[in-house]
Amino acid sequence: MPSYKAPIRDMQFVLQEVWSVENLLNTCPNFAEISPDLIDAVLEEAAKINETLLQPLNQSGDQEGCQFDNGKVSTPKGFKEAYQTYQESGWPAIAADPNYGGQGFPQMVNTLNEEMLSSSNVSFSLYPGLTHAVANAIEQHATEELKNTYIPQLTSGEWTGVMCLTEPHCGSDLGLLRTKAESNDDGTYNISGTKIFITGGDHDLTDNIVHLVLARLTDAPAGVKGISLFLVSKHKLNEDNSIGERNHVSCGSIEHKMGIKASATCVINYDNAVGYLVGEPNRGLNAMFTVMNTERLAIGVEGLGLGEVAYQNALLYAKDRLQGRAPQGATHPEKSADPIIVHPNVRRMLLTMKAYNEAARAFAVWVGMHVDLEHHHPDAEQRQQAANFVALVTPIVKAYFTDVGLDVCNMGLQILGGHGYVSEWGMEQFVRDVRIAQIYEGTNGIQALDLVRRKLLANNGEHLAIFTEQVDKFINEQNNNNAMQEFIEPLNNALTTLRDVSQWLLDNAGKNPAEAGAASTEYLHLFGLTAFGFMWAKMAAIALNKIDGSAEKDFYTAKIHTARFFMQRLLPKVFSLKQIILTGSNTLMAMPEELF
Ligand SMILES: Cc1cc2nc3c(=O)[nH]c(=O)nc-3n(C[C@H](O)[C@H](O)[C@H](O)COP(=O)(O)OP(=O)(O)OC[C@H]3O[C@@H](n4cnc5c(N)ncnc54)[C@H](O)[C@@H]3O)c2cc1C
């Protein structure tokens, strides 16, 4: 049976010591009521509910899965009651807008809640997670009437929200979508079509579900410029907003799938369902991006959350499992063998897992802080700067965290050997559960293209500078700190490599249309590694500063060891990535299709 303990000390380290949540609270007036102590209390409470309520349902939820019977979807045993407790305790509202009953906590903090949810029960996390994103999209794009009607119940978690883009013939290429919307005289629309793979499209946790559906108006132009966004409620509402008769929305079936089995993945049919336009006609993708961008950050954090719980369980096992002897001689001669943590290769895997997880946590909180600045900084220019930064790094959080998350979970499984492969220990579930994160919310391949085309090339590298200038500033601050040079030098080399490769893309992508796609995944990984290098250098600087005389010497010493491991054994991958990128697209494109 796997276990989970929320890494509260590391979360506090990142929030307070690395990124000073207090600065954020002092900068944005809307956080005036929130104090660091209150944040600590929230994290402690979140840890409790995740450790004691949600994690114990994770393995049984996987074994039982969701069921579909006679048009109705039911979640596994215990989920309905757990959702009720979760909802009544106010957790869905934690980072939501106070104007609609939310508690208004910073995203910087909410990111850590999301991590805990993904560690404890990622299937469960998807029901409230999508709801939060749907409420955000309605808030930013819908009419006041729709906002007032739907956001309060989404905020409280009384209803859940889902996003409906994918159709059988249309996944990454949304321009192909066919679901249609016909206007009615009363200003509503009739929505007809079939969506597939809809997470939480139907379930038994709440009485109503709010669908945000992409569809095409009858006179819409073809392609992505003819897509509009509609709100379709599973139940129509009465005059007083209470739940009325069923709308013409039905679940056709649910998918049987590799992981996240307690999350209902539904085929949803709309047969002249009544819908309301959200935002402007034919600008639906733009509005849907609000959901997708919020969700992409959350999906990245899924990679981290599952990586963290895999690490915790692999570590417990590695300290307990006795096999073989340490290379320098027995460390536990009184026992029949040494614990496997003595073996260099097992240490390599554990340190890799720890190094990626802790860097991802620091990076996620940094991005969360920019999301807060984007929405709440009093100065418009600062808001725009933060928005540009978030846009730049969103594909990195989504794709790099989840690529790395799969590797981390896989290493966790490997540390348990055969016991990792069988279901009893729960490690194989983490590998199965994390795998989807590389696919949904736009595949990681699409994220990599987004990074190169829209975030680097489209603005001539200007947004990249928002990142590189912050790293430069840190490097310059540390130039006279001798103890830091073992971290600063590799970081500087990685940054130079990122700049060189970015310049190469800016110079070459225009000459050959295949170049951006050919470089994209390696570029995203190079960027991710450099960003993690920055996180480790920052964490090392704080640890070096605090270690002397600290009551938490072990905590800071572990940070320094892990930073050193990252700099010496993981960050140098940037050089091979650069070499691969500079070979260009020829090897990928030269072979004729029929020779495959
Ligand atoms: C469990 C689960 C839950 C999901 N939840 C939802 C949901 O709630 N709502 C929703 O709307 N959808 C959802 N999806 C759908 C998901 O977002 C899509 O599966 C995903 O976007 C990919 O689309 P596709 O499966 O059609 O693959 P395709 O688009 O057919 O892609 C196949 C492969 O080709 C690559 N590819 C495609 N186009 C390009 C290109 N232009 N350049 C380079 N590579 C390309 C892709 O990266 C991928 O590797 C879910 C899917 C699953 C499995």
The ligand as a Tripos MOL2 file, in Angstrom:
@<TRIPOS>MOLECULE
LIG
   53    58     1     0     0
SMALL
NO_CHARGES

@<TRIPOS>ATOM
      1 C1         -8.1080   10.6100  -20.6160 C.3       1 LIG1
      2 C2         -8.3220   11.7650  -21.5220 C.ar      1 LIG1
      3 C3         -8.9640   12.9000  -21.0600 C.ar      1 LIG1
      4 C4         -9.2130   13.9680  -21.9230 C.ar      1 LIG1
      5 N1         -9.9360   15.0540  -21.4770 N.ar      1 LIG1
      6 C5        -10.3760   15.9590  -22.3920 C.ar      1 LIG1
      7 C6        -11.3230   16.9770  -22.0320 C.ar      1 LIG1
      8 O1        -11.7170   17.0910  -20.8630 O.2       1 LIG1
      9 N2        -11.8020   17.7990  -22.9910 N.ar      1 LIG1
     10 C7        -11.3790   17.7160  -24.2900 C.ar      1 LIG1
     11 O2        -11.8540   18.4800  -25.1170 O.2       1 LIG1
     12 N3        -10.4670   16.7900  -24.6670 N.ar      1 LIG1
     13 C8         -9.9540   15.9170  -23.7500 C.ar      1 LIG1
     14 N4         -9.0630   14.9560  -24.1230 N.ar      1 LIG1
     15 C9         -8.5710   14.9430  -25.4880 C.3       1 LIG1
     16 C10        -7.1050   15.3600  -25.5900 C.3       1 LIG1
     17 O3         -6.9820   16.7260  -25.3010 O.3       1 LIG1
     18 C11        -6.6320   14.9650  -26.9870 C.3       1 LIG1
     19 O4         -6.5220   13.5540  -26.9890 O.3       1 LIG1
     20 C12        -5.3080   15.6140  -27.3450 C.3       1 LIG1
     21 O5         -5.4510   16.9970  -27.4890 O.3       1 LIG1
     22 C13        -4.7300   15.0390  -28.6410 C.3       1 LIG1
     23 O6         -5.6770   14.9190  -29.6570 O.3       1 LIG1
     24 P1         -5.8390   13.5340  -30.4170 P.3       1 LIG1
     25 O7         -5.9630   12.4610  -29.3970 O.co2     1 LIG1
     26 O8         -6.9290   13.6590  -31.4000 O.co2     1 LIG1
     27 O9         -4.4630   13.3120  -31.1330 O.3       1 LIG1
     28 P2         -4.0470   13.9120  -32.5670 P.3       1 LIG1
     29 O10        -4.3410   15.3570  -32.6340 O.co2     1 LIG1
     30 O11        -4.5960   13.0540  -33.6210 O.co2     1 LIG1
     31 O12        -2.4700   13.7490  -32.5000 O.3       1 LIG1
     32 C14        -1.7960   12.4950  -32.7060 C.3       1 LIG1
     33 C15        -0.2900   12.7330  -32.6380 C.3       1 LIG1
     34 O13         0.0970   13.6250  -33.6950 O.3       1 LIG1
     35 C16         0.7610   14.7590  -33.1820 C.3       1 LIG1
     36 N5          0.3500   15.9480  -33.9380 N.ar      1 LIG1
     37 C17        -0.8920   16.2920  -34.3190 C.ar      1 LIG1
     38 N6         -0.8820   17.4540  -34.9870 N.ar      1 LIG1
     39 C18         0.3840   17.8670  -35.0310 C.ar      1 LIG1
     40 C19         1.0520   19.0060  -35.5660 C.ar      1 LIG1
     41 N7          0.3930   19.9920  -36.1930 N.pl3     1 LIG1
     42 N8          2.3850   19.1030  -35.4080 N.ar      1 LIG1
     43 C20         3.0740   18.1420  -34.7480 C.ar      1 LIG1
     44 N9          2.4990   17.0440  -34.2270 N.ar      1 LIG1
     45 C21         1.1740   16.8990  -34.3660 C.ar      1 LIG1
     46 C22         0.3300   14.8500  -31.7370 C.3       1 LIG1
     47 O14         1.2980   15.5290  -30.9350 O.3       1 LIG1
     48 C23         0.1720   13.3920  -31.3520 C.3       1 LIG1
     49 O15         1.3950   12.8550  -30.9620 O.3       1 LIG1
     50 C24        -8.7580   13.8980  -23.2570 C.ar      1 LIG1
     51 C25        -8.0780   12.7690  -23.7090 C.ar      1 LIG1
     52 C26        -7.8850   11.7010  -22.8730 C.ar      1 LIG1
     53 C27        -7.2100   10.4770  -23.4150 C.3       1 LIG1
@<TRIPOS>BOND
     1     1     2 1
     2     2     3 ar
     3     2    52 ar
     4     3     4 ar
     5     4     5 ar
     6     4    50 ar
     7     5     6 ar
     8     6     7 ar
     9     6    13 1
    10     7     8 2
    11     7     9 ar
    12     9    10 ar
    13    10    11 2
    14    10    12 ar
    15    12    13 ar
    16    13    14 ar
    17    14    15 1
    18    14    50 ar
    19    15    16 1
    20    16    17 1
    21    16    18 1
    22    18    19 1
    23    18    20 1
    24    20    21 1
    25    20    22 1
    26    22    23 1
    27    23    24 1
    28    24    25 2
    29    24    26 1
    30    24    27 1
    31    27    28 1
    32    28    29 2
    33    28    30 1
    34    28    31 1
    35    31    32 1
    36    32    33 1
    37    33    34 1
    38    33    48 1
    39    34    35 1
    40    35    36 1
    41    35    46 1
    42    36    37 ar
    43    36    45 ar
    44    37    38 ar
    45    38    39 ar
    46    39    40 ar
    47    39    45 ar
    48    40    41 1
    49    40    42 ar
    50    42    43 ar
    51    43    44 ar
    52    44    45 ar
    53    46    47 1
    54    46    48 1
    55    48    49 1
    56    50    51 ar
    57    51    52 ar
    58    52    53 1
@<TRIPOS>SUBSTRUCTURE
     1 LIG1         1 GROUP 0 **** ****
